Amino acid sequence: LHDALPILRKTLGSPTEPAVISLMEGMEGKSKETLTTWAMTYVTEKYLPLVAESPLFSELLEKTKGCMDGSLPLKEWKALLAEARKASAAEKEPVREAAARAVVTACGTWQTPTNALGFCFYGAAAMAYYQAGTAETKETYDMLATKELEQILASLKEVKTAPDEQAAKLQWNC
């Protein structure tokens, strides 16, 4: 008998694991602008290549920059964000779905700063499934997710906070 294949979750990682606790602590005191820029930079490098054949996600990243600098109206950006969110949920392949959700959630940090943590969980799933395929054990996925969360944390630690930065209001619900 073969062991049953794990149920592939849309997100991986736990709010109780050390890397995630450190991520939450590292996000405290940073502005919405800083968190959004960091999240978008990370997903552009790591997860956008996993959904590169869909131009919607790179368009969302560009338009989010436009919304942040005031050159794109918030209403227009929100419509594109909603469209991208639907497209990411419609993805059937686990790597693509998790990567697409990571990109959308990172961009959504501009509206909801706690999304800066949410993209990490989607990204951890995307990388675990990308690296190991979709027929591995829960333990393998958890180990790979933890490694990715540690890499995300390392990138956050490189982000400098300006002394006069207006901290985003972060209410953790996890």
SULGI-V50567 format. One record per pair of residues at least 24 apart in sequence whose C-alpha atoms are under 8 Angstrom apart, sorted by the first residue. I is the first residue (numbers start at 1). J is the second residue. D is the distance in whole Angstrom. If there is no record, write none. Layout:
# SULGI-V50567
{{I,J,D} {I,J,D}}
This chain:
# SULGI-V50567
{{5,135,6} {5,136,7} {5,137,7} {6,135,7} {6,136,7} {6,137,6} {6,138,6} {8,94,8} {8,134,7} {9,125,7} {10,94,8} {10,97,8} {10,98,6} {10,122,6} {10,125,7} {11,98,7} {11,121,5} {11,122,5} {11,123,8} {11,124,7} {11,125,5} {12,121,5} {12,122,7} {12,124,6} {12,125,5} {12,141,8} {12,142,7} {12,145,6} {13,121,6} {13,124,7} {13,142,7} {13,145,6} {13,146,7} {13,149,8} {15,174,6} {19,146,7} {19,149,6} {19,150,6} {19,153,7} {20,149,7} {20,153,8} {22,153,7} {23,117,7} {23,153,6} {23,156,7} {24,117,7} {26,156,7} {26,157,7} {27,156,8} {28,167,7} {28,168,8} {28,170,7} {29,161,8} {29,165,8} {29,166,8} {29,167,5} {29,168,7} {30,161,6} {30,165,7} {30,166,7} {30,167,5} {30,168,6} {31,165,6} {31,166,5} {31,167,4} {31,168,5} {32,109,7} {32,110,6} {32,113,6} {32,167,7} {32,168,5} {33,68,8} {33,110,7} {34,161,8} {35,109,7} {35,113,7} {35,116,6} {36,106,7} {36,107,7} {36,108,8} {36,109,5} {36,110,6} {36,113,7} {36,116,7} {38,156,7} {38,159,7} {39,106,5} {39,107,7} {39,109,8} {39,116,6} {39,119,8} {40,103,7} {40,106,6} {40,107,6} {42,152,8} {42,155,8} {43,102,7} {43,103,6} {43,106,7} {43,123,8} {44,103,8} {47,99,5} {47,100,7} {47,102,7} {47,103,7} {47,123,7} {47,126,7} {48,99,7} {48,100,7} {48,103,7} {50,95,7} {50,96,6} {50,99,6} {51,96,6} {51,99,7} {51,100,6} {56,84,7} {57,84,7} {57,100,7} {57,103,7} {57,104,7} {60,84,7} {60,104,8} {60,107,7} {61,103,8} {61,107,6} {64,107,6} {64,110,8} {68,110,7} {81,107,8} {81,108,7} {94,126,7} {94,129,7} {94,134,8} {95,125,7} {95,126,5} {95,127,7} {95,129,6} {95,130,6} {96,126,7} {97,126,8} {98,122,5} {98,123,6} {98,125,6} {98,126,5} {99,123,6} {99,125,8} {99,126,5} {113,168,7} {113,169,7} {113,170,7} {114,170,6} {114,171,7} {114,172,7} {120,149,7} {120,152,7} {121,149,8} {123,148,8} {124,148,5} {124,149,6}}
